[in-house]
Amino acid sequence: MRSLKNRLTTNILIVSVLFYLFIIGLNVYFFNSFGSEFVRTRLEHDTNTLLKALSVETATGLYTVQTNEIDPVFLQNHSGHYYEITIHDQTIRSKSMGDFDIEVLPVSDGEITLSLVDGPAGQSLLLLNGRYEFDEETLQIAVSEDYSPIFENLKWLGLLISLLSVAAIILLSLMQRFAVAHGLSPLTKTKDDLAKLNKGDLQLMAEDVPVEIMPLVTEINQLLKLADNRILRSSNAIGNLAHSLKTPLSLLEHVLTSGALDIEEEKKKEMRDAIAAIQYQVESQLRKARIIGPLTRGQKVNIAKTLTPLIEMLRKVYARRDLVFTLEMDEGAEFSGDSHDMVELMGNLLDNACKWAKAEVAIIVGLSGDGTVIEVHDDGPGANPQVFSSMERRGARLDESADGHGIGLSIVKEITTLYNASVAFTKSERLGGLQVTITLPQS
């Protein structure tokens, strides 16, 4: 993400560049207009001179130009000043044209045009072309002048203006960047406070900030206080609930082991298994209530150390089914977040897999470019693709007849959402049942 300082500087720079480009374009336009109008005035003067120097020979009836009455430059070869007069079928060209023919287009009566045409010796000519009345006759006079020197001077002038504008833009950009940096300097303390909050070195952000960001800082502090209060209330409620449930469960277990009940040993074992299952579900619900999410940054959870005790506990819970657990994982696989959330996530995944599995559950943990990928496979009946989406509903299970009181896979969705992770339900190619794939993003 681009910094605010860079964005402000870039925006100001863009506006400055556009402004200077407009000024440069305006200057070029006016300079060109001034140059062309200056040459046009001279061409109009030359046209008037030619009209005065034009005469008709009585004997032949042909028109001639009295060279002693015109500028001598029209007599010098390729001098940069040329004329061409057309009257009826007669065309009079200046000696300066030599054997070069300038492209002169016909014009209508009263029409006068100004255009750039190619001239001899690579010259660029500004041509004034029009029809005029002379001695009760209509004739066409085209007068041209080499525009290259003026154009070259205008080009260098435009280049000089452009260089000065670039220098001004650079200087202005540096000044603006300094001004923006100075104006945003109060945000540095806010940024440092956020870093300290992230590390846990600060409880609340300092509120001696500019008024523009005061509402943001105030809201952050209020959210932090609210989060602390909710976590505190949740912790107290969880502790009270755990204490109230452990006592009756311990009493039931004591009654079974004391022999006070005259029931068969097999029934006692079933009751003990049921109590163990209840205790596990209570712990699962308590862990669910303790889901914190990625509030504590920088905390790393070793996934292997989390999975090993979970697998051992599930072996005991589902001991009668003699399930086979397979664990494959890459070294260094870690979870960036709260350890209780990781236990809750994997506990629900493995618990659901055990309920549906016939004989085997496989856990694969790998590292990829997207982060840590966790796959949980089972060899149960699986599900049709149409029902995969229903697995995310709170309390939904693949097999409602399975033993135990499953929490469902919705808790998995809740945790993955908190950590911006993804969850996918597909058919397991390895075991043939359900495959749940969790992709945890890199920290």
GIFEN-V296781 format. One line per field, one symbol per residue. phi: phi as a letter, one per 20 degrees, with the letter a starting at -180 (. if undefined). burial: # if it has 16 or more other C-alpha atoms within 10 Angstrom, else .. A space follows every 50 residues. Layout:
phi = ???
burial = ???
This chain:
phi = .ffffffffffffffffffffffffffffffffffffffgffffffffff ffeebdfffdmeecdfffddffffeeflfncbbbdccledcddffffmee defdefcegmecdcbecedflmfddeddcbdceblmcdcddddcbfefff fffffffffffffffffffffffffffffffffegfffffffffffffen ebecefdecgffdggfffffffffffffffffffffffffffffefffff ffffffffnfeecffffffffffffffffffffffffffegdnfedenfd dffffffgfffffffffdffelfeddccbffnfcdereffffffffffff fffffefebbcdccccdcfepedddcdcdffmbfgfdgfffefgnfcfcf effndffnefffffffffeledccdcefffdneecddddefff
burial = ....#...#..##..##..#...#..##..##..##..##..#..##..# #..##.......#.#....#...##.###########.....#####... .#...........#..#.##..##########......#########..# #..#...#..##..#...#...#..##..##........#..##..#... ...##...........#...#..#......#..#...#............ ..#..#...........#...##.###.####.#.#########...... #.##.##..##..##.##....#.#...#...################## ########.####.###...##########.##....#..##....##.. .....###########..#.###.####..#.#########..
